[in-house]
Structure formats: structure tokens, C-alpha cells
Amino acid sequence: MRITIESTDQVIELVTDNGDGPAVPARIWEGKTESGIPVVCFVTRIAPVVEEPVPDAIANEFAASLQEQRPPTPAARRVFDLRMVL
């Protein structure tokens, strides 16, 4: 499956089902599959996959792109209880 996702400005906390572990911050990303099915993703980490050390031009472009955010749609907010359980 292939998806295309876009960052939103909302960060939530994912918690374990019994609540005894640490909460993990996750940004809500929205998008769709190749066939157009809407999806919601909870992204906890993201990084470019390039040689080490990351060239400055790539690091700067990646960091700038991560700043492009929009509010999540109402539909994305309804998909899951925002007290998501890991």
C-alpha cells in the first residue's frame, strides 16, 4: 500500500492501554491511499534517510518542510478517540 500524507498542527499523546508507560507525543498527519481512501496517521518520529552526516542543504530543506502544517479536518478528529491507546 502507498499513502501520501500531509502534516497537521495537532500533536496528541498516545498512551499504553493500562496507562503505566510514558505517553508518546504524536503529530496527526492526514492523507489518502493511491486509490483515494482517506487515512489518518499518528507520526512519532520522522527523519530523512541520507548519508551521515546529513548535508546541510538537505537538513535545512527538511526542517523547513516540517514547519508546513495545517489544522486537522473535523473528520480526522472523529476517526479515533484522541486519547489513543498503544
N, C-alpha and C positions, 0 to 999 in steps of 0.2 A: 504494500500500500504506500502511496505517496500522498503527502499532505503539504499544503502551503499554509503557513501561519503568520499572523501579524501580532506584534506586541500590544498589550493594553497597558493602561497606567495603574491597574489594580493589582496589589500584592495581597495574598491571603496566607494563612498559616495552616499547614497540613499537620495533623496530629495523629498519633497512634490510636488504634481502636480502644485500648484500655487506658489511654491518657498518661502512661507512666514514662514515656520517652519525651525527648525535646521536640518542640514544634519546629517545623521546617518552613521557612518562607518560600513561597512560590508565586511567580507572576502568572496572571491569566493571559494566555495567547489564544486568539481565535483564528479560524481558517476554514479550509474545506479540502476534501479529497479530490483526486483527479476527476472523479465523476460528479463533483459538485455537492457532496454531502457535507453539511456544516459540522465542524468539530470544535471542541474546546480542549485546550491543553494546559497543564499546570507545570511550568518550567522552573526547576530549582537551580539549574546551572546551565550555562552556555558559554562556549569558547570557540574561537577559530581553530581549525586543525591545519596548522602550518609548522614549518621547521622551527626549532628552538635556537636562539631566541626569536620571538615573533618580531618581524621587521616593523619599524616604527610606523610606516605608511599603513600597513595592514591593521596594526593595533589601534591607530588613531581613527581610521575609517570605521572599524568595527565598533569602537566605543561611541562614535558619533551616531552610528545607525541604531545602537541600543537606546539612544535618547528619544527616538521617534516613537511616540506612544499615543494611544487614544483611549477614551473610556470604553470599557466592555459594553456590548449590546445588552439590552434587557434579557434577551433570550439566553445569552451566555450566563447571566447571573442566575437564571432559573434552572439551568441544566443540572447543577449539582448544589447540594447544601454547601454553603461557603465555609462550613466547619469540616471540610473534607477529612476523611479518615484514611490513614496509610495502612 
